């Protein structure tokens, strides 16, 4: 009936039993049950969201790993800092350095298509996770939090 709470507190070699009387909790038992139920739903939704975000991160890491694998050989054959400078030159001026041109020449049409398909597949997987799982979870969480705000505003 929630009128009293009993707690056992262990301190070093002794244990104490603490008994608290809470008449206010007893009078609000129905509201606390609703609040506990909402808390449980929100925690489950947040857990599901974390799992979905983890899977999205894994999909993104697959894209990065694919690119990293392709560029690792290029980076090893050049002095440190050259790769960043080459890509910065490509970004700013739109021109290839000699080394970057060799890298592009080394990549065959088939290799580029395969890498493009792999990146496209990872991107599609991320998009599917966001649209099918993350978006509905966010809507559910928004609804549940809105209900919680409504409960907090309700006068009893």
N, C-alpha and C positions, 0 to 999 in steps of 0.2 A: 504493500500500500504506500510505499515511499515516505512514510512518516519518520522513519529512522534509518540511518546508514551506519553500517559497521565497517571499520577499516582496521586491518592489522598492520602495524608499522614496525619494521625491524630496524633497530639501531644497534650496531656492533653485536654484542652477545645477548641482547634483550629484545623481547618483542612486546609491544603494547597494543592493546585493543582500544580503538577510539570509536565512540558511539556519538553520532550527531543526530539531533532531532531537527527535522525540516518540515514543519507543517505547511509551508508555502509550496513545496514540491508536491506534497500530497494533494493539495487543492488544485494543482495544475496538471494532474496526471494525464488527462486526455490530450492537452496541448503538447505536453512533452512527448507523448507517443507519436503524434503527428510530426513534430519536429524531428524526432529520431528517425522516422520513416523517410522524411525529406532528405535528411543528412545521408542516409544510406543510399538513396537514389542518386544524389549528387556525387557521392564518393564513387559509386559504380560507374557513373557517366565519365567522371574525370579519369578513372583508371582506363576505361575504354579509349578515351581520347589520347592518353599517354601512349598506349599500345599502337594506335593508328599513327601518331606522330613519329614514333620509333620506326615503324615500317616505311614511312615517307622518307625519313633520314637515311634509312638503309638503301632505298631506291636512289636517292641523290648520291650517296657514297658510291654506288655502282657506276654512275656516270663519271664521277671524279676518278675512280679507280681505272676505268677504261682510258680516260684521257691521260692519266698519270703513267700508265703502262706504255702508251704510245710515245709520250714525250721523254720517258726516262733515258732511253738510248741517246736521244738528241742532246739532253742535258749533260750526260756523261762525256760526250765527245767535245764539249765546249768548256771554256774556263768559267768559273763561277760569275754570275751576274750577266753573262752574255744572253742567256735565254730571256731574262726579264727585259733586257735592253732591246732584243730583237722583236719581242711582242709589243713593246711600247712603241717602237718605230713603226711597226705595222699598224697599230691603233692610231697613232698621231698623224703619220704622213701617208699611210696607205701603200707603203713600199716594203718589199721583202728585202731582208739582208741576204747576203750570199749563202750563209749557213741555213737560213730558214727556207730559202729556195731549194737547197739540196734536200732538206727534210720533205718538202712538198713533192719533190721529184722522186724520192724514195717510196712514197706512199702510192701504191697502185690504185687504179680506179676501183678494183674489187675490194681492196682494203679499206678505202674511204667509204664505199657503200656499206660494207659490213659494220664499220664503226658508226656510221650514221644511223643504220638500222638499230644497232644496240642502244645508242643514245635515245633514239625515237621511242624504242620499246620501254626504256626506263622512264622517259618523260610521260608516256601514256600510262604507265603503271602508277606514277605519282599522281597524275591527273585523276585517274580512276579512284585512287584512295581518297583524294580530297573530295571529289564529287559524291561518291557513294557512301563514304564512311565519316569523314571529318565534318563535312557540312551538316548532315543530319544530327550528328552528336552535338555540334555547337548549337543548333536549333533546340535540341532537347534540353541542353544545359541552360540556355537562355530562358526557356519556358519554366524549368524547375526553379531557377533563381527568381524569376518573376513571381511564381507562386509563393516562394519564401518571403519576398518583399510584401506581397499581399497579406500574408499571415501576420507579418510584423506590424502592418498598418491597421489591421482589423482591431476594432475595439471589442473588449469582452466585458 
